[in-house]
């Protein structure tokens, strides 16, 4: 286990972050503290906007598990950003049901409107566009998530344009974590 003095000198994570980790770990039996890995990753993401390899290593050390095991969780779920992203992260579902109802067309429309390819961030830092696997709303296809929180359904080109214009309108003064779309 890393000492508090060492954490203070070398950790990319704050003491407040470790305090939040402790609250999550306390929810599990001591021998199952690794079960808090997703909660710890979420805490880092909330505080820093993304999960660096250094943060993964800190989480691994804190939970007493291999760093690769933490990295596997980070890379499995697209809700964890492995690099900095724009203020608005747009995940468009392109799984088969959405694909059959224009999910790929929605992704392509956003890419053209924003002037970026999937996986890229606009030069102004506002938007990151990502392809997503099933979001569990097949009947509402095409669907997308804004900032991993707000589900948007039946996303025609007009609705996509309205969404982007609306997000640009609130970009200067809102907390994007709770954006309504």
C-alpha positions as YAML, in Angstrom:
chain: A
units: angstrom
residues:
- id: 1
  name: UNK
  ca: [0.00, 0.00, 0.00]
- id: 2
  name: UNK
  ca: [1.24, 3.50, -0.80]
- id: 3
  name: UNK
  ca: [1.91, 5.74, 2.20]
- id: 4
  name: UNK
  ca: [0.12, 9.08, 2.54]
- id: 5
  name: UNK
  ca: [3.44, 10.93, 2.20]
- id: 6
  name: UNK
  ca: [4.21, 9.13, -1.06]
- id: 7
  name: UNK
  ca: [0.69, 9.83, -2.39]
- id: 8
  name: UNK
  ca: [1.14, 13.52, -1.68]
- id: 9
  name: UNK
  ca: [4.41, 13.63, -3.65]
- id: 10
  name: UNK
  ca: [3.68, 11.40, -6.64]
- id: 11
  name: UNK
  ca: [-0.04, 10.76, -7.08]
- id: 12
  name: UNK
  ca: [-2.05, 12.35, -9.88]
- id: 13
  name: UNK
  ca: [-5.01, 11.89, -7.53]
- id: 14
  name: UNK
  ca: [-5.88, 14.14, -4.61]
- id: 15
  name: UNK
  ca: [-6.46, 13.23, -0.98]
- id: 16
  name: UNK
  ca: [-10.14, 14.06, -1.55]
- id: 17
  name: UNK
  ca: [-10.22, 11.52, -4.37]
- id: 18
  name: UNK
  ca: [-8.79, 8.82, -2.12]
- id: 19
  name: UNK
  ca: [-11.37, 9.74, 0.54]
- id: 20
  name: UNK
  ca: [-14.10, 9.15, -2.04]
- id: 21
  name: UNK
  ca: [-12.47, 5.83, -2.96]
- id: 22
  name: UNK
  ca: [-12.60, 4.83, 0.71]
- id: 23
  name: UNK
  ca: [-16.35, 5.44, 0.84]
- id: 24
  name: UNK
  ca: [-16.85, 3.17, -2.17]
- id: 25
  name: UNK
  ca: [-14.54, 0.43, -0.89]
- id: 26
  name: UNK
  ca: [-16.41, 0.44, 2.45]
- id: 27
  name: UNK
  ca: [-19.49, -0.86, 0.63]
- id: 28
  name: UNK
  ca: [-17.79, -4.22, 0.04]
- id: 29
  name: UNK
  ca: [-16.28, -6.90, 2.28]
- id: 30
  name: UNK
  ca: [-12.55, -6.27, 2.75]
- id: 31
  name: UNK
  ca: [-11.59, -9.27, 0.61]
- id: 32
  name: UNK
  ca: [-13.76, -7.94, -2.24]
- id: 33
  name: UNK
  ca: [-12.59, -4.32, -2.35]
- id: 34
  name: UNK
  ca: [-11.66, -4.75, -6.02]
- id: 35
  name: UNK
  ca: [-15.41, -4.64, -6.67]
- id: 36
  name: UNK
  ca: [-15.14, -0.86, -6.28]
- id: 37
  name: UNK
  ca: [-13.02, -0.51, -9.43]
- id: 38
  name: UNK
  ca: [-15.82, 0.95, -11.58]
- id: 39
  name: UNK
  ca: [-16.81, 3.42, -8.88]
- id: 40
  name: UNK
  ca: [-13.18, 4.52, -8.50]
- id: 41
  name: UNK
  ca: [-12.82, 4.96, -12.27]
- id: 42
  name: UNK
  ca: [-16.03, 7.01, -12.28]
- id: 43
  name: UNK
  ca: [-14.71, 9.24, -9.51]
- id: 44
  name: UNK
  ca: [-11.52, 9.95, -11.44]
- id: 45
  name: UNK
  ca: [-13.53, 10.62, -14.60]
- id: 46
  name: UNK
  ca: [-15.83, 13.04, -12.74]
- id: 47
  name: UNK
  ca: [-12.90, 14.93, -11.23]
- id: 48
  name: UNK
  ca: [-10.47, 14.95, -14.15]
- id: 49
  name: UNK
  ca: [-12.66, 14.42, -17.21]
- id: 50
  name: UNK
  ca: [-10.69, 11.33, -18.25]
- id: 51
  name: UNK
  ca: [-8.76, 8.38, -16.82]
- id: 52
  name: UNK
  ca: [-5.01, 8.47, -17.42]
- id: 53
  name: UNK
  ca: [-2.75, 5.43, -17.20]
- id: 54
  name: UNK
  ca: [-1.25, 7.01, -14.05]
- id: 55
  name: UNK
  ca: [-4.72, 7.19, -12.48]
- id: 56
  name: UNK
  ca: [-5.35, 3.56, -13.45]
- id: 57
  name: UNK
  ca: [-2.11, 2.59, -11.71]
- id: 58
  name: UNK
  ca: [-3.14, 4.50, -8.58]
- id: 59
  name: UNK
  ca: [-6.53, 2.82, -8.53]
- id: 60
  name: UNK
  ca: [-4.87, -0.57, -8.99]
- id: 61
  name: UNK
  ca: [-2.47, 0.06, -6.12]
- id: 62
  name: UNK
  ca: [-5.27, 1.32, -3.89]
- id: 63
  name: UNK
  ca: [-7.48, -1.70, -4.60]
- id: 64
  name: UNK
  ca: [-4.63, -4.21, -4.53]
- id: 65
  name: UNK
  ca: [-5.13, -5.46, -8.06]
- id: 66
  name: UNK
  ca: [-2.99, -5.59, -11.21]
- id: 67
  name: UNK
  ca: [-2.89, -2.36, -13.21]
- id: 68
  name: UNK
  ca: [-3.81, -4.38, -16.31]
- id: 69
  name: UNK
  ca: [-7.05, -5.49, -14.65]
- id: 70
  name: UNK
  ca: [-8.02, -1.83, -14.10]
- id: 71
  name: UNK
  ca: [-7.01, -0.99, -17.67]
- id: 72
  name: UNK
  ca: [-9.20, -3.83, -18.95]
- id: 73
  name: UNK
  ca: [-12.21, -2.26, -17.22]
- id: 74
  name: UNK
  ca: [-11.34, 1.21, -18.53]
- id: 75
  name: UNK
  ca: [-11.06, -0.02, -22.11]
- id: 76
  name: UNK
  ca: [-14.11, -2.30, -21.99]
- id: 77
  name: UNK
  ca: [-16.62, 0.46, -21.23]
- id: 78
  name: UNK
  ca: [-16.84, 3.48, -23.53]
- id: 79
  name: UNK
  ca: [-18.07, 5.62, -20.63]
- id: 80
  name: UNK
  ca: [-14.46, 5.95, -19.47]
- id: 81
  name: UNK
  ca: [-12.45, 8.44, -21.46]
- id: 82
  name: UNK
  ca: [-8.86, 7.31, -22.00]
- id: 83
  name: UNK
  ca: [-7.81, 10.75, -23.20]
- id: 84
  name: UNK
  ca: [-9.20, 14.25, -22.78]
- id: 85
  name: UNK
  ca: [-12.49, 14.83, -24.61]
- id: 86
  name: UNK
  ca: [-14.54, 17.83, -25.62]
- id: 87
  name: UNK
  ca: [-17.03, 19.55, -23.38]
- id: 88
  name: UNK
  ca: [-19.75, 17.48, -25.05]
- id: 89
  name: UNK
  ca: [-19.03, 13.81, -25.74]
- id: 90
  name: UNK
  ca: [-21.43, 12.47, -28.35]
- id: 91
  name: UNK
  ca: [-21.80, 8.67, -28.50]
- id: 92
  name: UNK
  ca: [-23.84, 7.51, -31.48]
- id: 93
  name: UNK
  ca: [-25.08, 3.92, -31.45]
- id: 94
  name: UNK
  ca: [-24.17, 2.02, -34.60]
- id: 95
  name: UNK
  ca: [-25.07, -1.47, -33.40]
- id: 96
  name: UNK
  ca: [-27.23, -3.48, -35.81]
- id: 97
  name: UNK
  ca: [-30.74, -2.27, -34.79]
- id: 98
  name: UNK
  ca: [-29.62, 1.36, -34.89]
- id: 99
  name: UNK
  ca: [-27.66, 0.65, -38.08]
- id: 100
  name: UNK
  ca: [-30.85, -0.57, -39.72]
- id: 101
  name: UNK
  ca: [-32.57, 2.66, -38.67]
- id: 102
  name: UNK
  ca: [-29.87, 5.09, -39.85]
- id: 103
  name: UNK
  ca: [-27.42, 5.05, -36.93]
- id: 104
  name: UNK
  ca: [-24.43, 5.18, -39.28]
- id: 105
  name: UNK
  ca: [-26.08, 7.98, -41.25]
- id: 106
  name: UNK
  ca: [-26.53, 9.91, -37.98]
- id: 107
  name: UNK
  ca: [-22.84, 9.42, -37.13]
- id: 108
  name: UNK
  ca: [-21.82, 10.52, -40.63]
- id: 109
  name: UNK
  ca: [-24.11, 13.57, -40.45]
- id: 110
  name: UNK
  ca: [-22.56, 14.67, -37.15]
- id: 111
  name: UNK
  ca: [-19.06, 14.10, -38.49]
- id: 112
  name: UNK
  ca: [-19.80, 16.31, -41.50]
- id: 113
  name: UNK
  ca: [-21.54, 19.00, -39.42]
- id: 114
  name: UNK
  ca: [-18.71, 19.12, -36.88]
- id: 115
  name: UNK
  ca: [-15.92, 18.71, -39.43]
- id: 116
  name: UNK
  ca: [-14.33, 15.79, -37.58]
- id: 117
  name: UNK
  ca: [-14.10, 12.01, -37.89]
- id: 118
  name: UNK
  ca: [-15.33, 9.60, -35.23]
- id: 119
  name: UNK
  ca: [-12.93, 9.55, -32.31]
- id: 120
  name: UNK
  ca: [-11.87, 13.16, -32.87]
- id: 121
  name: UNK
  ca: [-12.53, 16.39, -31.00]
- id: 122
  name: UNK
  ca: [-13.41, 19.70, -32.65]
- id: 123
  name: UNK
  ca: [-10.66, 22.33, -32.70]
- id: 124
  name: UNK
  ca: [-12.64, 24.52, -30.28]
- id: 125
  name: UNK
  ca: [-12.75, 21.65, -27.76]
- id: 126
  name: UNK
  ca: [-16.54, 21.54, -27.65]
- id: 127
  name: UNK
  ca: [-17.38, 18.19, -29.23]
- id: 128
  name: UNK
  ca: [-15.91, 14.70, -29.27]
- id: 129
  name: UNK
  ca: [-17.68, 12.26, -31.60]
- id: 130
  name: UNK
  ca: [-17.65, 8.55, -30.82]
- id: 131
  name: UNK
  ca: [-19.23, 5.40, -32.16]
- id: 132
  name: UNK
  ca: [-21.01, 3.39, -29.51]
- id: 133
  name: UNK
  ca: [-22.23, -0.15, -29.09]
- id: 134
  name: UNK
  ca: [-25.79, -0.88, -27.99]
- id: 135
  name: UNK
  ca: [-27.32, 1.77, -25.76]
- id: 136
  name: UNK
  ca: [-30.36, -0.39, -25.00]
- id: 137
  name: UNK
  ca: [-32.95, 1.77, -26.74]
- id: 138
  name: UNK
  ca: [-33.30, -0.06, -30.06]
- id: 139
  name: UNK
  ca: [-36.96, 0.91, -30.53]
- id: 140
  name: UNK
  ca: [-35.94, 4.60, -30.43]
- id: 141
  name: UNK
  ca: [-33.19, 4.32, -33.05]
- id: 142
  name: UNK
  ca: [-31.11, 6.04, -34.03]
- id: 143
  name: UNK
  ca: [-30.05, 6.90, -30.50]
- id: 144
  name: UNK
  ca: [-27.10, 8.63, -28.89]
- id: 145
  name: UNK
  ca: [-25.78, 9.70, -25.51]
- id: 146
  name: UNK
  ca: [-24.52, 13.16, -24.62]
- id: 147
  name: UNK
  ca: [-21.83, 13.10, -21.92]
- id: 148
  name: UNK
  ca: [-22.74, 9.53, -20.95]
- id: 149
  name: UNK
  ca: [-25.86, 10.84, -19.23]
- id: 150
  name: UNK
  ca: [-28.50, 12.18, -21.61]
- id: 151
  name: UNK
  ca: [-30.16, 9.77, -24.04]
- id: 152
  name: UNK
  ca: [-31.37, 11.27, -27.31]
- id: 153
  name: UNK
  ca: [-33.82, 9.24, -29.40]
- id: 154
  name: UNK
  ca: [-35.13, 9.24, -32.97]
- id: 155
  name: UNK
  ca: [-32.19, 11.41, -34.09]
- id: 156
  name: UNK
  ca: [-33.03, 12.62, -37.58]
- id: 157
  name: UNK
  ca: [-30.67, 15.05, -39.30]
- id: 158
  name: UNK
  ca: [-32.91, 17.95, -38.20]
- id: 159
  name: UNK
  ca: [-32.84, 16.80, -34.58]
- id: 160
  name: UNK
  ca: [-29.06, 16.35, -34.75]
- id: 161
  name: UNK
  ca: [-28.66, 19.87, -36.11]
- id: 162
  name: UNK
  ca: [-30.91, 21.26, -33.36]
- id: 163
  name: UNK
  ca: [-28.93, 19.36, -30.71]
- id: 164
  name: UNK
  ca: [-25.57, 20.68, -31.92]
- id: 165
  name: UNK
  ca: [-26.86, 24.24, -32.24]
- id: 166
  name: UNK
  ca: [-28.42, 24.04, -28.76]
- id: 167
  name: UNK
  ca: [-25.24, 22.69, -27.19]
- id: 168
  name: UNK
  ca: [-23.19, 25.43, -28.87]
- id: 169
  name: UNK
  ca: [-25.64, 27.94, -27.42]
- id: 170
  name: UNK
  ca: [-25.16, 26.75, -23.86]
- id: 171
  name: UNK
  ca: [-21.45, 25.93, -24.15]
- id: 172
  name: UNK
  ca: [-20.27, 29.16, -22.58]
- id: 173
  name: UNK
  ca: [-22.17, 29.08, -19.33]
- id: 174
  name: UNK
  ca: [-23.48, 25.65, -18.42]
- id: 175
  name: UNK
  ca: [-22.19, 22.61, -16.61]
- id: 176
  name: UNK
  ca: [-22.07, 20.08, -19.42]
- id: 177
  name: UNK
  ca: [-22.34, 17.12, -17.03]
- id: 178
  name: UNK
  ca: [-26.08, 17.66, -16.68]
- id: 179
  name: UNK
  ca: [-26.92, 18.92, -20.15]
- id: 180
  name: UNK
  ca: [-30.45, 18.33, -21.30]
- id: 181
  name: UNK
  ca: [-30.86, 17.43, -24.93]
...
